[in-house]
């Protein structure tokens, strides 16, 4: 029956240089993977925060823009002014047509 291994304060073991270098390389490899993964996770968390903020701004814009709560573009103001002029012109033309129709019926 083999003797159980006893580890004491003065227990010694030998390790050749090749094995030590391999263990050291494995340790640095695992440490590099760990730091790379934590860096990528942090980067993804920051990107997630930016995307959430962008989505909130988009949602606010999507709701408030049609209501006119965010103002209007200069082109919209020009278009609105043109529409007002057209409405005024149409009202004047309708009045002229009505006047001519009334004159025609009066004859």
Order of alpha helices (4+ residues) and beta strands (2+ residues): alpha-alpha
